[in-house]
Amino acid sequence: MCGENPTITEPIDYEQFCGIAPAQNAEAIPTISVQELKRKIEANGALTILDVREPFEYEIAHIHGSKLIPLGELPDRFEELPRDREIVAHCKSGKRSAQAVQLLRRAGFTNVVNVAGGIEAWANEIDPAMPKY
């Protein structure tokens, strides 16, 4: 970069240059869209809708028929969830429920997915009358 004609001849891998290691064995979180969830609900599919938000959030808005277990309580309440049906986890935006999916999968639950975009996506795409916070 010094001299009369400074040039860069090769693209720089900034992660490598800065010493940032690429993610190895990142656990993939299975997800579904709110449209897919709506179809499953309408088809009366055998599923449990798990809401991992806090009780005050649930009071503001929730998906009818969902089961509230806040993320912080989830490890102590696994026994409340069925292992023989699909569990669809959601939160406000999808971040906490992604953590819930990881916890459940590590605890041996095999049929568990995250709702992409959480209840915000549900309110925006499925139920525009739902309160937003």
C-alpha positions in Angstrom: 0.0 0.0 0.0 3.0 2.3 0.1 4.8 3.9 -2.8 3.8 6.0 -5.8 1.2 3.6 -7.2 -0.4 1.7 -4.2 -2.5 -1.2 -5.3 -4.1 -4.3 -4.0 -3.6 -7.2 -6.3 -5.6 -9.9 -4.5 -8.9 -9.6 -2.6 -8.3 -9.8 1.1 -10.1 -12.4 3.3 -10.8 -10.0 6.2 -11.9 -12.7 8.6 -8.7 -14.6 8.0 -6.6 -11.4 8.1 -8.2 -10.4 11.4 -7.8 -13.9 12.9 -11.5 -14.7 13.0 -12.0 -18.4 12.6 -15.0 -19.5 10.5 -17.8 -21.2 12.5 -17.2 -24.9 12.7 -20.0 -27.4 13.1 -22.6 -24.7 13.7 -25.9 -26.4 14.7 -28.5 -25.8 12.0 -31.8 -24.6 13.5 -34.8 -26.1 11.5 -37.3 -23.3 10.8 -40.7 -22.9 9.4 -42.5 -19.8 8.2 -45.6 -18.3 9.8 -47.5 -19.3 6.7 -46.4 -23.0 7.2 -47.4 -22.8 10.8 -50.9 -21.4 9.9 -51.4 -24.3 7.4 -50.5 -26.8 10.1 -52.9 -25.2 12.6 -55.7 -25.1 10.0 -55.0 -28.8 9.2 -55.4 -29.6 12.9 -52.0 -31.2 12.8 -50.5 -32.9 15.9 -48.3 -30.1 17.1 -47.5 -28.1 20.2 -47.0 -24.4 19.7 -44.4 -23.5 22.4 -44.2 -19.8 23.3 -40.9 -19.1 25.1 -41.5 -15.4 25.8 -42.1 -13.9 29.2 -45.6 -13.9 30.7 -46.1 -10.1 30.2 -45.3 -10.6 26.5 -47.8 -13.5 26.2 -50.5 -11.2 27.8 -49.9 -8.6 25.1 -50.3 -11.1 22.2 -50.2 -14.8 21.6 -51.1 -17.5 19.1 -54.3 -19.2 20.2 -53.6 -22.6 21.7 -49.9 -22.0 22.4 -48.2 -23.2 25.6 -46.2 -20.6 27.5 -42.9 -21.8 29.0 -40.4 -18.9 29.2 -37.0 -19.8 27.9 -35.3 -19.4 31.3 -37.7 -22.1 32.7 -37.6 -24.5 29.8 -34.8 -26.8 31.1 -36.8 -27.4 34.3 -40.0 -28.0 32.4 -39.1 -30.4 29.6 -41.5 -33.0 31.1 -44.5 -30.8 30.2 -43.8 -31.2 26.5 -44.7 -34.2 24.3 -42.0 -36.2 22.6 -44.4 -37.9 20.2 -45.5 -34.8 18.3 -44.0 -31.8 16.6 -43.0 -28.8 18.7 -43.1 -25.5 17.0 -41.2 -22.9 19.1 -41.7 -19.1 18.8 -40.8 -15.9 20.6 -41.0 -12.3 19.6 -38.5 -12.4 16.7 -37.1 -15.9 16.5 -33.9 -15.6 18.5 -35.0 -17.0 21.9 -37.0 -19.7 20.2 -33.9 -20.7 18.2 -32.2 -21.2 21.6 -35.1 -23.2 22.8 -34.9 -25.5 19.7 -31.2 -26.1 20.5 -32.0 -26.9 24.2 -34.8 -29.2 23.2 -32.7 -31.0 20.6 -29.9 -31.5 23.1 -32.4 -32.9 25.5 -33.5 -35.6 23.0 -36.5 -33.9 21.4 -36.2 -34.8 17.7 -39.2 -33.1 16.1 -38.8 -29.4 17.0 -38.6 -26.3 14.7 -38.3 -22.6 15.1 -40.8 -20.1 13.7 -38.9 -17.6 11.5 -39.6 -14.1 12.6 -41.6 -15.1 15.7 -44.8 -13.4 16.7 -43.7 -10.3 14.9 -44.0 -12.1 11.6 -47.3 -13.7 12.7 -48.7 -10.2 13.4 -47.4 -8.8 10.2 -48.2 -11.6 7.8 -51.1 -13.6 9.4 -53.0 -11.5 11.9 -52.5 -7.7 11.3 -55.0 -7.0 14.1 -52.7 -8.6 16.7 -51.2 -6.0 19.1 -47.5 -5.3 18.5 -44.9 -4.3 21.0 
